[in-house]
Protein backbone atom coordinates (compact mmCIF):
# COMPACT_ATOMS: atom_id res chain seq x y z
CA UNK A 1 0.00 0.00 0.00
CA UNK A 2 2.86 2.39 0.84
CA UNK A 3 4.46 1.69 -2.54
CA UNK A 4 1.19 2.50 -4.28
CA UNK A 5 0.97 5.75 -2.33
CA UNK A 6 4.52 6.69 -3.32
CA UNK A 7 3.77 6.11 -7.01
CA UNK A 8 0.54 8.08 -6.64
CA UNK A 9 2.41 10.90 -4.91
CA UNK A 10 4.91 11.06 -7.80
CA UNK A 11 2.11 11.28 -10.36
CA UNK A 12 0.35 13.95 -8.33
CA UNK A 13 3.54 15.96 -8.00
CA UNK A 14 4.14 15.71 -11.76
CA UNK A 15 0.62 16.95 -12.44
CA UNK A 16 1.09 19.84 -10.06
CA UNK A 17 4.44 20.84 -11.55
CA UNK A 18 3.20 20.68 -15.14
CA UNK A 19 -0.34 21.88 -14.81
CA UNK A 20 -1.23 23.88 -11.75
CA UNK A 21 1.68 25.97 -10.55
CA UNK A 22 0.49 29.36 -9.26
CA UNK A 23 0.91 32.18 -11.73
CA UNK A 24 1.66 35.82 -11.15
CA UNK A 25 -1.04 36.62 -13.69
CA UNK A 26 -3.70 34.89 -11.58
CA UNK A 27 -2.57 36.71 -8.44
CA UNK A 28 -2.55 40.04 -10.32
CA UNK A 29 -6.10 39.42 -11.54
CA UNK A 30 -7.32 38.67 -8.03
CA UNK A 31 -5.73 41.85 -6.68
CA UNK A 32 -7.21 43.93 -9.52
CA UNK A 33 -10.69 42.46 -8.99
CA UNK A 34 -10.47 43.06 -5.25
CA UNK A 35 -9.30 46.65 -5.70
CA UNK A 36 -12.05 47.41 -8.22
CA UNK A 37 -14.72 45.94 -5.95
CA UNK A 38 -13.49 47.85 -2.88
CA UNK A 39 -13.23 51.03 -4.94
CA UNK A 40 -16.80 50.57 -6.22
CA UNK A 41 -18.18 50.63 -2.67
CA UNK A 42 -15.93 53.46 -1.49
CA UNK A 43 -13.50 51.47 0.68
CA UNK A 44 -10.32 51.65 -1.41
CA UNK A 45 -8.97 54.65 -3.28
CA UNK A 46 -6.30 54.90 -5.92
CA UNK A 47 -3.26 57.16 -5.99
CA UNK A 48 -4.72 59.19 -8.84
CA UNK A 49 -6.56 58.74 -12.13
CA UNK A 50 -5.47 58.08 -15.70
CA UNK A 51 -6.39 60.16 -18.75
CA UNK A 52 -9.77 58.42 -19.00
CA UNK A 53 -10.59 59.10 -15.37
CA UNK A 54 -10.09 55.54 -14.14
CA UNK A 55 -8.37 55.07 -10.78
CA UNK A 56 -4.70 54.12 -10.61
CA UNK A 57 -4.17 51.58 -7.84
CA UNK A 58 -0.40 50.88 -8.08
CA UNK A 59 -1.06 47.34 -6.90
CA UNK A 60 2.48 46.11 -7.53
CA UNK A 61 4.06 48.71 -5.24
CA UNK A 62 4.88 48.13 -1.57
CA UNK A 63 2.65 50.20 0.75
CA UNK A 64 4.18 52.31 3.48
CA UNK A 65 2.98 51.96 7.06
CA UNK A 66 1.16 55.28 6.73
CA UNK A 67 -0.60 54.05 3.58
CA UNK A 68 -1.48 50.72 5.19
CA UNK A 69 -3.13 52.39 8.18
CA UNK A 70 -4.98 54.78 5.89
CA UNK A 71 -6.31 51.89 3.82
CA UNK A 72 -7.37 50.10 7.01
CA UNK A 73 -9.37 53.12 8.24
CA UNK A 74 -11.06 53.37 4.84
CA UNK A 75 -11.85 49.64 4.92
CA UNK A 76 -13.58 50.13 8.27
CA UNK A 77 -15.75 52.89 6.81
CA UNK A 78 -14.24 55.44 9.20
CA UNK A 79 -12.82 57.95 6.73
CA UNK A 80 -15.25 60.72 7.67
CA UNK A 81 -14.83 60.07 11.39
CA UNK A 82 -11.06 60.19 11.03
CA UNK A 83 -10.88 63.33 8.91
CA UNK A 84 -13.53 65.20 10.92
CA UNK A 85 -11.96 64.40 14.28
CA UNK A 86 -9.20 66.15 16.17
CA UNK A 87 -6.82 63.26 16.72
CA UNK A 88 -3.43 63.38 18.35
CA UNK A 89 -0.63 60.87 18.67
CA UNK A 90 2.91 60.87 20.08
CA UNK A 91 4.45 60.33 16.64
CA UNK A 92 6.55 63.05 15.03
CA UNK A 93 7.14 61.44 11.62
CA UNK A 94 3.58 61.29 10.26
CA UNK A 95 2.97 63.27 7.04
CA UNK A 96 0.15 65.79 7.22
CA UNK A 97 -2.19 63.84 4.92
CA UNK A 98 -1.93 60.75 7.16
CA UNK A 99 -2.31 62.49 10.54
CA UNK A 100 -6.07 61.89 10.90
CA UNK A 101 -5.81 58.24 9.87
CA UNK A 102 -2.84 57.40 12.09
CA UNK A 103 -4.41 59.43 14.91
CA UNK A 104 -7.71 57.58 14.64
CA UNK A 105 -6.08 54.16 14.41
CA UNK A 106 -3.82 54.90 17.38
CA UNK A 107 -6.73 56.14 19.50
CA UNK A 108 -8.72 53.01 18.67
CA UNK A 109 -5.83 50.70 19.57
CA UNK A 110 -5.46 49.44 16.01
CA UNK A 111 -1.83 50.43 15.56
CA UNK A 112 1.30 51.31 17.53
CA UNK A 113 4.55 52.96 16.60
CA UNK A 114 8.00 51.53 16.07
CA UNK A 115 9.14 53.59 19.08
CA UNK A 116 7.67 56.00 21.60
CA UNK A 117 7.81 58.90 19.14
CA UNK A 118 8.20 57.29 15.71
CA UNK A 119 5.44 55.64 13.71
CA UNK A 120 7.71 54.60 10.84
CA UNK A 121 5.41 56.25 8.32
CA UNK A 122 7.67 55.80 5.31
CA UNK A 123 8.82 52.30 6.21
CA UNK A 124 7.31 49.56 4.05
CA UNK A 125 4.43 47.66 5.58
CA UNK A 126 4.80 43.90 5.79
CA UNK A 127 1.96 41.45 5.33
CA UNK A 128 2.00 40.64 9.04
CA UNK A 129 1.67 44.33 9.92
CA UNK A 130 -1.41 44.82 7.80
CA UNK A 131 -2.96 41.53 8.88
CA UNK A 132 -2.36 42.62 12.48
CA UNK A 133 -4.25 45.87 11.81
CA UNK A 134 -7.17 43.94 10.33
CA UNK A 135 -7.30 41.34 13.11
CA UNK A 136 -7.32 44.05 15.77
CA UNK A 137 -10.15 45.78 13.94
CA UNK A 138 -12.11 42.50 14.10
CA UNK A 139 -11.66 42.32 17.86
CA UNK A 140 -8.62 40.05 18.16
CA UNK A 141 -5.74 40.90 20.48
CA UNK A 142 -2.09 40.61 19.49
CA UNK A 143 -1.27 39.96 23.14
CA UNK A 144 -3.57 36.96 23.58
CA UNK A 145 -5.12 35.75 20.31
CA UNK A 146 -2.16 35.84 17.91
CA UNK A 147 1.47 36.91 17.49
CA UNK A 148 1.89 40.19 15.63
CA UNK A 149 4.99 38.86 13.84
CA UNK A 150 3.10 35.76 12.61
CA UNK A 151 -0.39 37.20 12.26
CA UNK A 152 -1.06 35.08 9.16
CA UNK A 153 -1.38 31.98 11.36
CA UNK A 154 -4.70 33.27 12.72
CA UNK A 155 -5.85 34.94 9.50
CA UNK A 156 -5.28 31.65 7.61
CA UNK A 157 -7.49 29.83 10.12
CA UNK A 158 -10.18 32.51 9.86
CA UNK A 159 -10.13 32.33 6.05
CA UNK A 160 -8.97 35.93 5.58
CA UNK A 161 -5.73 34.73 4.01
CA UNK A 162 -4.94 31.50 2.23
CA UNK A 163 -1.36 30.63 2.98
CA UNK A 164 0.36 33.02 0.57
CA UNK A 165 1.60 35.52 3.19
CA UNK A 166 4.63 34.73 5.33
CA UNK A 167 7.55 36.58 6.93
CA UNK A 168 9.57 36.51 3.71
CA UNK A 169 6.65 37.25 1.36
CA UNK A 170 6.85 40.35 -0.80
CA UNK A 171 3.92 42.57 0.18
CA UNK A 172 2.21 45.01 -2.16
CA UNK A 173 -0.82 47.25 -2.32
CA UNK A 174 -2.39 44.37 -4.24
CA UNK A 175 -1.94 42.23 -1.14
CA UNK A 176 -3.72 44.90 0.88
CA UNK A 177 -6.66 44.76 -1.54
CA UNK A 178 -6.86 40.95 -1.39
CA UNK A 179 -6.74 40.84 2.42
CA UNK A 180 -9.25 43.69 2.73
CA UNK A 181 -11.69 42.03 0.34
CA UNK A 182 -11.55 38.77 2.31
CA UNK A 183 -11.85 40.59 5.64
CA UNK A 184 -15.22 41.99 4.61
CA UNK A 185 -16.73 38.50 4.78
CA UNK A 186 -15.20 37.73 8.20
CA UNK A 187 -17.14 37.85 11.46
CA UNK A 188 -15.98 39.90 14.42
CA UNK A 189 -14.60 37.93 17.33
CA UNK A 190 -17.47 36.80 19.53
CA UNK A 191 -20.14 38.35 17.29
CA UNK A 192 -22.45 36.90 14.68
CA UNK A 193 -21.96 39.63 12.10
CA UNK A 194 -19.34 40.32 9.46
CA UNK A 195 -17.45 43.52 8.80
CA UNK A 196 -19.46 44.04 5.63
CA UNK A 197 -22.78 43.58 7.42
CA UNK A 198 -21.70 46.18 9.96
CA UNK A 199 -20.74 48.63 7.22
CA UNK A 200 -24.15 48.16 5.61
CA UNK A 201 -26.05 48.66 8.86
CA UNK A 202 -23.96 51.74 9.68
CA UNK A 203 -24.64 53.24 6.24
CA UNK A 204 -20.92 53.49 5.56
CA UNK A 205 -20.96 52.22 1.95
CA UNK A 206 -21.28 54.30 -1.17
CA UNK A 207 -24.49 53.87 -3.19
CA UNK A 208 -23.59 52.10 -6.46
CA UNK A 209 -25.36 52.79 -9.74
CA UNK A 210 -24.80 49.24 -10.97
CA UNK A 211 -26.28 46.94 -8.29
CA UNK A 212 -24.27 43.95 -9.60
CA UNK A 213 -21.14 45.57 -8.20
CA UNK A 214 -22.48 45.56 -4.67
CA UNK A 215 -23.40 41.94 -3.98
CA UNK A 216 -22.96 41.51 -0.25
CA UNK A 217 -25.16 38.54 0.61
CA UNK A 218 -25.74 35.20 -1.09
CA UNK A 219 -28.17 32.70 0.41
CA UNK A 220 -28.90 29.06 -0.40
CA UNK A 221 -32.33 27.77 0.56
CA UNK A 222 -33.06 24.07 0.11
CA UNK A 223 -36.51 22.59 -0.50
CA UNK A 224 -37.56 18.96 -0.12
CA UNK A 225 -40.82 17.97 -1.74
CA UNK A 226 -42.57 14.60 -2.08
CA UNK A 227 -42.66 12.71 -5.32
CA UNK A 228 -43.24 9.15 -6.46
CA UNK A 229 -41.03 6.70 -4.60
CA UNK A 230 -37.68 5.75 -6.07
CA UNK A 231 -35.85 2.49 -5.28
CA UNK A 232 -32.05 2.61 -5.43
CA UNK A 233 -30.58 -0.78 -6.31
CA UNK A 234 -27.08 0.13 -5.11
CA UNK A 235 -28.12 1.21 -1.62
CA UNK A 236 -31.15 -1.06 -1.37
CA UNK A 237 -33.22 1.86 -0.21
CA UNK A 238 -36.45 3.54 -1.20
CA UNK A 239 -36.41 7.32 -1.48
CA UNK A 240 -39.68 9.21 -1.33
CA UNK A 241 -38.80 12.71 -2.44
CA UNK A 242 -36.56 15.13 -4.27
CA UNK A 243 -34.54 18.12 -3.19
CA UNK A 244 -33.86 21.41 -4.90
CA UNK A 245 -32.10 24.60 -3.84
CA UNK A 246 -32.36 28.25 -4.83
CA UNK A 247 -29.33 30.51 -4.54
CA UNK A 248 -30.20 34.20 -4.20
CA UNK A 249 -27.85 37.19 -4.31
CA UNK A 250 -28.66 40.55 -2.75
CA UNK A 251 -26.95 43.91 -2.95
CA UNK A 252 -26.10 46.21 -0.06
CA UNK A 253 -29.63 47.65 -0.11
CA UNK A 254 -31.39 44.30 0.18
CA UNK A 255 -32.45 44.16 -3.49
CA UNK A 256 -32.48 40.75 -5.19
CA UNK A 257 -29.95 40.94 -8.04
CA UNK A 258 -30.01 37.37 -9.36
CA UNK A 259 -31.10 33.86 -8.42
CA UNK A 260 -30.02 30.39 -9.52
CA UNK A 261 -32.20 27.29 -9.24
CA UNK A 262 -30.44 23.94 -8.97
CA UNK A 263 -31.68 20.81 -10.75
CA UNK A 264 -33.54 18.19 -8.74
CA UNK A 265 -31.60 15.72 -6.61
CA UNK A 266 -32.87 12.62 -4.86
CA UNK A 267 -33.51 13.34 -1.20
CA UNK A 268 -31.41 11.38 1.33
CA UNK A 269 -30.27 11.90 4.91
CA UNK A 270 -27.28 13.83 3.54
CA UNK A 271 -27.95 17.31 2.11
CA UNK A 272 -27.59 17.40 -1.66
CA UNK A 273 -26.56 21.05 -1.72
CA UNK A 274 -23.93 22.82 0.32
CA UNK A 275 -22.42 26.28 0.39
CA UNK A 276 -18.66 26.52 -0.01
CA UNK A 277 -18.64 30.30 -0.15
CA UNK A 278 -17.27 33.27 -1.98
CA UNK A 279 -13.68 33.61 -3.14
CA UNK A 280 -12.98 36.90 -4.86
CA UNK A 281 -15.60 37.42 -7.57
CA UNK A 282 -16.62 33.75 -7.66
CA UNK A 283 -19.13 31.80 -5.56
CA UNK A 284 -18.75 28.07 -4.98
CA UNK A 285 -21.25 25.43 -3.88
CA UNK A 286 -21.94 21.71 -4.07
CA UNK A 287 -24.81 20.68 -6.36
CA UNK A 288 -25.55 16.99 -5.90
CA UNK A 289 -22.31 15.35 -7.05
CA UNK A 290 -20.85 18.41 -8.76
CA UNK A 291 -18.89 21.43 -7.60
CA UNK A 292 -20.26 24.58 -9.22
CA UNK A 293 -18.72 28.03 -9.62
CA UNK A 294 -20.92 31.08 -10.26
CA UNK A 295 -20.01 34.63 -11.20
CA UNK A 296 -20.86 36.69 -8.09
CA UNK A 297 -21.99 39.69 -10.12
CA UNK A 298 -24.33 37.95 -12.54
CA UNK A 299 -25.05 34.45 -11.24
CA UNK A 300 -23.77 32.95 -14.49
CA UNK A 301 -22.30 29.42 -14.26
CA UNK A 302 -18.57 29.67 -14.90
CA UNK A 303 -17.94 25.94 -14.61
CA UNK A 304 -19.16 22.65 -13.14
CA UNK A 305 -16.78 19.95 -11.96
CA UNK A 306 -18.60 16.61 -12.21
CA UNK A 307 -15.70 14.51 -10.89
CA UNK A 308 -16.82 15.21 -7.35
CA UNK A 309 -18.70 12.56 -5.39
CA UNK A 310 -20.29 12.81 -2.01
CA UNK A 311 -22.80 15.66 -1.77
CA UNK A 312 -22.12 18.26 0.96
CA UNK A 313 -18.56 18.24 2.23
CA UNK A 314 -15.71 19.52 4.31
CA UNK A 315 -13.66 22.06 2.39
CA UNK A 316 -10.98 24.76 2.56
CA UNK A 317 -9.87 27.48 0.15
CA UNK A 318 -6.15 27.38 -0.63
CA UNK A 319 -4.13 29.99 -2.51
CA UNK A 320 -4.88 28.57 -5.96
CA UNK A 321 -6.73 25.39 -5.09
CA UNK A 322 -10.04 24.41 -3.52
CA UNK A 323 -9.70 21.33 -1.29
CA UNK A 324 -12.77 19.18 -0.60
CA UNK A 325 -13.61 15.88 1.02
CA UNK A 326 -16.87 14.20 0.06
CA UNK A 327 -19.33 12.50 2.38
CA UNK A 328 -19.21 8.94 1.09
CA UNK A 329 -15.93 7.08 0.93
CA UNK A 330 -14.74 9.66 1.60
CA UNK A 331 -12.71 10.94 -1.37
CA UNK A 332 -10.34 13.92 -1.15
CA UNK A 333 -10.13 16.40 -4.03
CA UNK A 334 -7.94 19.29 -5.10
CA UNK A 335 -9.74 21.44 -7.69
CA UNK A 336 -8.21 24.52 -9.33
CA UNK A 337 -10.15 27.76 -9.39
CA UNK A 338 -10.79 27.27 -13.10
CA UNK A 339 -12.60 23.98 -12.39
CA UNK A 340 -9.96 21.35 -13.18
CA UNK A 341 -9.49 18.29 -10.98
CA UNK A 342 -5.85 18.28 -9.95
CA UNK A 343 -5.87 15.45 -7.42
CA UNK A 344 -8.32 12.80 -6.26
CA UNK A 345 -7.55 10.41 -3.43
CA UNK A 346 -10.14 7.66 -3.39
CA UNK A 347 -11.25 6.43 0.01
CA UNK A 348 -8.79 7.12 2.83
CA UNK A 349 -10.35 4.15 4.59
CA UNK A 350 -13.72 2.62 3.81
CA UNK A 351 -14.73 2.48 7.47
CA UNK A 352 -15.04 6.29 7.57
CA UNK A 353 -18.31 7.64 6.25
CA UNK A 354 -18.11 11.41 5.99
CA UNK A 355 -15.96 14.50 6.51
CA UNK A 356 -17.12 17.40 8.65
CA UNK A 357 -14.37 19.88 7.76
CA UNK A 358 -11.01 20.39 6.09
CA UNK A 359 -8.49 22.65 7.79
CA UNK A 360 -5.24 23.87 6.21
CA UNK A 361 -2.30 23.85 8.65
CA UNK A 362 1.28 24.55 7.55
CA UNK A 363 1.11 22.82 4.17
CA UNK A 364 -1.12 20.04 5.43
CA UNK A 365 -4.86 19.44 5.08
CA UNK A 366 -6.38 18.11 8.30
CA UNK A 367 -9.55 16.20 7.35
CA UNK A 368 -11.98 15.50 10.19
CA UNK A 369 -13.70 12.15 9.55
CA UNK A 370 -16.59 10.50 11.34
CA UNK A 371 -18.26 7.12 11.48
CA UNK A 372 -15.41 4.70 11.98
CA UNK A 373 -14.72 4.66 15.70
CA UNK A 374 -16.34 3.15 18.73
CA UNK A 375 -17.32 6.66 19.73
CA UNK A 376 -19.55 7.55 16.77
CA UNK A 377 -19.47 11.28 17.56
CA UNK A 378 -15.69 11.53 17.89
CA UNK A 379 -13.74 12.52 14.76
CA UNK A 380 -10.61 10.85 13.44
CA UNK A 381 -8.18 13.26 11.76
CA UNK A 382 -6.46 12.33 8.52
CA UNK A 383 -3.49 14.53 7.56
CA UNK A 384 -2.79 15.04 3.85
CA UNK A 385 0.57 16.48 2.79
CA UNK A 386 -0.32 19.07 0.13
CA UNK A 387 2.99 18.64 -1.70
CA UNK A 388 3.16 14.85 -1.96
CA UNK A 389 -0.50 14.04 -1.17
CA UNK A 390 0.56 11.17 1.03
CA UNK A 391 -1.73 10.82 4.03
CA UNK A 392 -1.69 9.38 7.49
CA UNK A 393 -3.92 9.02 10.54
CA UNK A 394 -2.78 10.37 13.92
N, C-alpha and C positions, 0 to 999 in steps of 0.2 A: 504493500500500500504506500509506504514511504517513497519507493522508487517511482511509482505512478505519480505521486504528488510532485516529485522533483522534475519529472518530464513535463508535467502540466505547468509547473512554475516557469520552466524555460520557455514554453510556448507562449504563456501569458506575457512574460517579459519581452519576448520578441515582438508580440503584437503591440505592446505599449510603446516600445522604442520606435517601431516603424509607423504606427498609425495614430497615436493619441498623445504625443508629447505636447505640453502646453505651448501656446504660441503667444508672442508679444502682441500680435494683431488682435487675438481674442481678448486679451487683457485690456488693450487700448479701447476696443469697442465697448467693453463693459464700463470702463471709466467714462467714456463719452456719453453713453446712455444714462448713466447715473447722474452725471453733471447736468445734462439737458433736462432730466426729470426734476432734479432739485431746483434748477433755475426756473422751470416752468411754474413751480409753486412758491417761488420767492425765498428759497432757503439756501441758495448758492449763487454767488455773483461772480462774474468774470473780472478780468483785470482791465477790460476795455471792450471796444467793439471794432469789428472790421468795417470795410468800406460799405458793406451792404447792411450794416447795423446789427449783425449777429454777434453774440458775446464771444470774447476770446477767453478761454479757460486756462490756458497754459498748463495742461494736465501732466506734461512730462517734466515739469520743473519741481524741484524740492521746495516745500513751503517753509517759511520761517516760523519760529514759535509764535510771533505776533500774528502772522496770517492764520496759523492753525487755531489759535484761540478765537480770532475773529470769525472764522468759519464755523467754529463750535457754537458761538453765541447766535449766529444766524440760523444754524440748524435747530436750535432750541426755540426759535421764534421770538427771541428777546432783543432784536435789533433796536426797536423803538425804545424799549425800556433802558437799554444800555446808552443810547445816544441822548436820551432825554434826561438821564440821571446825572447827578453830580458825584462821580465816583473818584475815590482816591486810593492810591496804593503806595507802598514804600519804594517802588522801583523808579530809578532815575534814567533808565535807558529805553523807555517806551516812546516810539514816535507819536506825534500828536494825533494822527489819524486813528491809532490803535488804543489811545488812552481810555476811551469809554468801554471798549470791549475787554481789555485787560483788567480795568477797574471793576467791571461787573463780574467777570469770572473769578477774580480774586476775592471779592466780597461774598460770593456765593460758595466759596470753597472748592471751585472747580479747577483751579490752577495755583501753583506756587512758583516762586522764582528759583533761579539757580544759586542765589545767595540772598542775604538779608536786603540788599539794595538793588540787585541786578535781576532782571527778568530773562535776559538772554534773547531779546527781541529779534535780533538778526541772525541768531544761531539757527541752523536747520532743525526742523522738527523731525523726530523719528516716529516710526509707526507706533511704538510703545507709548510715546508721549501723547499722541492724538487719541489712541485707544483709551489711555488713562483718563483723558478729559471726558470722553464719551461715557465711560463706565461710571465715573463720578456723577455725571449728569443724570444717569439712570438710577442713582441711589446706592451704588456700590462704593465701598471704602477701600482705599489703597493700603490702609493699615490693618485691615482684617479680612477682606474678601479676596484680594489679589495682590500681587507684587507689581509695583509700578514699572519695574524694569523687565517684566515678563507678562505684561498686561494681556497679550494675545492668548495666554493659556485660558483665561476666563472668557474672553470674547469668542474664542473658538467654540467653547462649550455652549455659549449662549446662542451661537449661530450668527453673530455679527460679522465674524471673520471666518475664513475657511482654510486656514493653514498656510496661507501665502506670506504672512507677515512674521518676521523673526528679528532677532537682534541685528543680524547682518543684512537684512533686506533693504534694498534701495527704496526710499519712500518719496512719493511725489504727490502733487495736488490731485492727481488721478486716484491715488490711494485714499486720500481724504474723501473724495466723492463716493467711492465704493463703500467705505466704512460708514459714511453718513447715510447713504441710501439704505443699507442693511439695518442700521440702528433705528430707523423709523419704524420698522416692523417689530422691534424688541420691546418687551414689557419692562416696566420699572420694577426694581427689586421690591418684592412684597406687595405688588399691586397688580390688579387684573386689567390693566390698560397699557397700550403701547404709546410710544412717544408720538406717533402720528395721530392716534386717537385723541391725545391730549391737545395737540396743536389744532385739530379740528374743533374740539369743544371750546378752546380758548379763542377761536376766531383768528388764529395767527397766520393762516395761509392765504395767499393771494388768490382772488377769484380768477379762474382760467376760462378763456373763451371757448376752447375746445375741451369738452368734458372728458374725452378719452385720455387726456394727458394728466388727469387727476384721479385715477382709480386708486382708492385707498382701502377698499374692503371687497373681498371676494368670499362668497359663502357657497357651501355645498349642502344641499338638502336632499336626503334620500327618501324615496317612497317605496313601500312594499304594498302590492295589491294582489288580491287572489286571482287565480286563473285556473284553467283545467290542470289536473294533477299531471306530474311528469315523473316517470320512473327512470332513474339513472342506473344502468347496468353495472357500471364500474364500482359505484359506491353502494349498490344494493339498497338504495333509498328512494323514497317517493317525496318529491317536492311539490308543494301546493301553491306556489306563487312566484311572482317575478318582482324584480327590484329595478328601480330607475332613479337617477339623480339629476338634479338641475343645479348648474353652477351659475351664480348670478354675481355680477360685478357692479359696484356702486362708486360714484365719485364722492368728493369731499363734502358735497351738499346733500347726499343721500339719494341722488337720482340714479335709477337703474340705467346703466350704459349698454350692457349686453348680457345675454344669457346663453348657456349651452346646455342642451338636453342630451344625456347619455343614452345609448341604446339599452334595451332590456337585458337583464342578466337574471339567471335563475337564482331565486332566493335560497340562502342556506344560513347556518348559524354564524358564518363569517361574513362581514360586510363586503359587498362586491365593489364598493367605491370608497376611496380614501384620499384625503387631501395630503399632498406632499408639501405644497406651499409655493411661495413666490421666490424666484431668484432673478434679480435684475428685472428685465422687462418680460420675463416668461413666467408662466404659472403651470405647475406640475401636479398631476393627480393620477391615481390608479383607477382604471375603468375595466372592471372584470379582470381579465388576464392580460391587460395592456397597460403600459405607462404612456400617458398622453401629455403633450406640451402645448399650451395655448399662448397666444399673444395676449399679454395683459391689456393692451390698449383696445383691441378689437374683438377678442374672443375667438379669433381664427385658429384652427388647428395647424400647428407648425409641423408636428410629426406625431406618429404613434409607434411605439416599440412593442411588437406583438410577441417578442421572445419571452417576456415576463410570464411567470406562473405563480399563482398564489393569492390573488386578491389583495386586500389591504395588507400593509407591511410595516416593518421597521425600516427606517431610511436615514440618510445623512447627506447633506450637500458638501462635496469636496470642492477644491479649487476649480477643477475642470471636469469633474466626474460626479455623477449622482450614484450613490451606493444604496442598494436595496436588498432586503431579505424577505422572501415570500413566506406565506403562511404555511403551505403544505410542503413537506420535504425536510427542512426548507432549503431552497436554493438561494445562493448569494450572487448578486449581479453588480457589475460596474457598467454604467451607461453614460456615454458622453453627452454633453449638453446639446449636441446636434442629433441625438437619438440613436446612435450606434451602440450596439452591445460590444463592450470591450472584453469583458470577462464574465463567465458564468461557472460557478462552482455548484455542482449538483449534489444535493443532500449531504450536509456535514455528517449527519448520522440519522438514520431513519427513525430512531426512537424519539426524536424531537419533532414536535408538531408545528410550532409557529414561533415567529420572532416578534417581540414586543417593541424593540428599538435597536437602532444601530448608532453607536457613538464613536467618533473619531478621536483617537488619543495617540499623539506622537507617532504618526505614520502607521497606526494600527486601527482596524475597525473592530470594536468590541460589539459582538452581536449577542443580545440577550434572548435566550431560547427557553421555551417552556414545554412541559408535557412529558419529559422523559426521566423524571426523578420520583423518588418515593413521596417527596413533598411536592404535590402537583402545582402549588402556587409559588414555588421557589425557582428562580431562573438559574440556568446554567449559562456561563459566558464562554463564547467561542471567540478567539482572537485571530483575526486575519491580517497577515502582513501585507500592506498595500503596495509593496514593491515586488515581492515574490509570489504573493497570494497563497502561500502555505498557511495552514491554520492549525490551531491546537486548542485543547480545552484545559482550563486551569481550575 
